[in-house]
C-alpha cells in the first residue's frame, strides 16, 4: 500500500470522489456545478468507512424541485469499497445523516410548484393562504415571499405577502398581515431547523437521512 493511499488526495480517495460525483448526478435531473470534498484517507476507505463529505452544488433540479444552491455536510459513511475498486458503481452500506442548507429563488419555487407532482401542493397553498386557485407565481418583495393566485375567469391576481419559519421540523408560511398560515407536509426523513428569507431567497437549514 503506497503512502499516497493514506492521504486525503490519494488515488483511492480520488476514485471515490469520482464515484460520488457520478452517484450524486444520477440522483438529480440536472446540476449546474458540483464540488465534492472528502474527509478521511484511502486506508479508512479500504476498511469501508469515510469520515464525511462536503458538497456544494448550484442550480440543482431534484425531483422537480429547483434549488439555486445546495450546501451539505455528511456524517460518517459506510461504503462497499471492494465494488468501487473493481470499477463498479458506488454502493452505500447503510443510511447516513446529512446536515446543510438549501436556497431557493422565487422563480425556482414557481417552477417547482408548477411541476405536475407538486402542482397539488402549490394549489393547496393558494387555497390555504389566499382562498383561490390556481397558484400562478411567487416573487420576492423586500424580505417577504409573495404568493399570487388568479381565480378562474378573472384577470386580476390576488396577492399575499408572507414570511417563512421553521416549525415542528417543517416549514410554516405566515401572512405578514392577518393570521393566515400554512405548514408544509414534510418527509419524515427530513427535519427543518431554521427557515428564513435572506439575500432574496428562501433559506432552509436542516438534517436528512440518506438511504442506500
C-alpha positions in Angstrom: 0.0 0.0 0.0 1.6 3.3 -1.1 1.8 6.2 1.4 -0.4 8.2 -1.0 -3.4 6.0 -0.1 -3.2 7.3 3.4 -3.7 10.9 2.3 -7.0 12.8 1.5 -5.9 13.3 -2.1 -4.6 9.8 -2.7 -5.7 7.6 -5.7 -8.3 5.7 -3.7 -9.9 8.9 -2.5 -9.9 10.3 -6.0 -11.6 7.2 -7.2 -14.3 7.6 -4.5 -14.7 11.3 -5.3 -15.4 10.4 -9.0 -17.8 7.7 -7.9 -19.7 10.1 -5.6 -19.8 12.8 -8.3 -21.4 10.3 -10.7 -23.8 9.0 -8.0 -25.0 12.5 -7.0 -25.6 13.5 -10.6 -27.6 10.3 -11.2 -29.9 11.2 -8.3 -30.6 14.6 -9.8 -32.4 15.7 -13.0 -29.9 18.5 -13.5 -26.9 20.1 -11.8 -25.2 23.3 -13.0 -22.0 22.9 -11.0 -20.9 20.3 -8.3 -17.9 20.3 -6.0 -17.3 17.4 -3.5 -14.7 17.4 -0.8 -13.9 14.1 1.0 -12.8 13.8 4.7 -10.7 10.8 5.6 -8.0 8.7 4.0 -7.6 5.9 1.5 -6.8 3.4 4.2 -10.0 4.3 6.0 -11.9 3.9 2.8 -10.5 0.5 2.2 -11.9 -0.5 5.5 -15.3 0.6 4.2 -15.5 3.9 6.1 -15.4 7.5 5.1 -15.2 10.3 7.7 -17.5 12.6 5.9 -18.3 14.5 2.7 -18.8 18.2 1.9 -20.9 19.1 -1.1 -21.6 22.4 -2.8 -23.9 22.4 -5.8 -25.6 25.2 -7.8 -28.7 25.2 -10.0 -29.9 21.8 -8.9 -33.1 20.1 -10.0 -34.1 17.2 -7.8 -37.5 15.5 -8.1 -38.7 18.6 -10.0 -37.6 20.9 -7.1 -35.4 23.8 -8.3 -32.6 24.7 -5.9 -30.3 27.6 -6.5 -27.7 26.5 -4.0 -27.2 23.3 -2.0 -24.6 23.1 0.7 -24.3 19.7 2.6 -22.1 18.0 5.1 -22.4 14.4 5.9 -21.6 12.3 9.0 -19.5 9.1 8.6 -20.4 7.0 5.6 -20.1 3.2 5.2 -19.4 2.1 1.6 -18.6 -1.2 -0.2 -15.1 -0.3 -1.1 -14.4 -3.6 -2.9 -17.1 -2.8 -5.6 -15.6 0.6 -6.1 -12.1 -0.7 -6.6 -13.4 -3.2 -9.2 -14.8 -0.3 -11.2 -18.3 -1.0 -10.2 -20.8 1.8 -9.2 -20.6 3.2 -5.7 -22.8 1.3 -3.3 -23.6 2.6 0.2 -23.7 0.1 3.0 -26.1 1.8 5.3 -28.1 5.0 5.8 -26.3 8.2 6.9 -27.2 11.7 8.0 -26.5 14.9 6.2 -26.8 18.5 7.5 -26.9 21.5 5.4 -28.6 24.4 3.8 -30.6 24.9 0.5 -31.5 28.1 -1.1 -34.5 28.7 -3.5 -35.3 31.7 -5.6 -38.9 32.8 -6.1 -38.6 31.7 -9.7 -37.3 28.3 -8.6 -40.2 28.0 -6.3 -42.7 28.9 -9.0 -41.1 26.3 -11.4 -41.2 23.7 -8.6 -44.8 24.2 -7.7 -45.8 24.3 -11.4 -44.4 20.8 -11.9 -47.0 18.0 -12.2 -46.0 16.2 -9.0 -46.0 19.5 -6.9 -48.9 21.3 -8.5 -51.4 20.0 -6.0 -49.2 21.3 -3.2 -49.0 24.7 -4.9 -52.8 24.9 -5.4 -53.2 23.8 -1.8 -51.1 26.7 -0.6 -53.1 29.0 -2.8 -56.3 27.8 -1.3 -55.0 27.9 2.3 -53.3 31.3 2.1 -55.4 33.1 -0.5 -58.6 31.1 -0.7 -58.1 31.0 -4.5 -56.7 28.5 -7.0 -54.7 28.1 -9.2 -51.5 29.5 -7.7 -49.8 31.5 -10.5 -46.4 32.6 -9.2 -44.3 33.5 -6.3 -42.0 36.6 -6.1 -39.8 38.3 -3.6 -40.7 41.8 -2.3 -38.1 43.1 0.2 -37.9 40.3 2.9 -41.2 38.8 2.0 -42.3 35.9 -0.2 -45.4 37.0 -2.2 -47.9 34.4 -3.3 -50.1 35.3 -6.3 -53.2 33.4 -7.5 -55.9 34.1 -10.0 -59.4 32.8 -9.7 -60.7 31.2 -12.9 -62.4 33.6 -15.2 -60.9 36.7 -13.6 -58.0 38.8 -15.0 -56.6 40.1 -11.7 -54.1 38.5 -9.4 -54.8 38.2 -5.7 -51.5 38.5 -3.7 -50.4 37.9 -0.2 -47.0 38.8 1.4 -45.7 36.1 3.7 -42.7 35.1 5.9 -41.3 31.6 6.4 -40.2 30.0 9.7 -39.3 26.5 10.9 -42.0 24.8 12.9 -42.1 21.2 14.3 -39.4 20.1 11.8 -41.3 21.6 8.8 -41.8 25.0 7.2 -44.6 27.3 8.2 -45.7 30.1 5.9 -47.3 33.0 7.7 -49.0 36.1 6.3 -47.5 39.4 7.1 -50.9 40.9 7.7 -53.6 38.9 9.4 -53.4 35.4 10.9 -53.3 33.2 7.8 -50.7 30.4 7.9 -50.0 27.0 6.3 -47.5 24.3 7.3 -45.9 22.2 4.5 -46.1 18.4 4.7 -42.6 17.1 5.3 -40.9 13.8 4.5 -40.3 12.1 7.9 -36.6 11.6 7.0 -36.1 15.4 6.8 -36.1 17.8 9.7 -36.0 21.6 9.1 -34.4 23.5 12.0 -34.4 27.0 10.5 -36.2 28.7 7.7 -35.9 32.4 6.6 -35.8 34.8 3.7 -32.4 36.2 3.1 -30.5 37.6 0.2 -33.6 37.4 -2.0 -34.0 33.7 -1.5 -35.8 31.2 0.8 -33.0 29.7 3.0 -33.7 26.3 4.7 -31.4 24.6 7.2 -31.9 21.1 8.5 -30.9 17.5 8.5 -31.9 14.4 6.5 -31.4 10.7 6.4 -30.0 9.3 3.1 -30.8 5.6 2.5 -28.7 3.3 0.3 
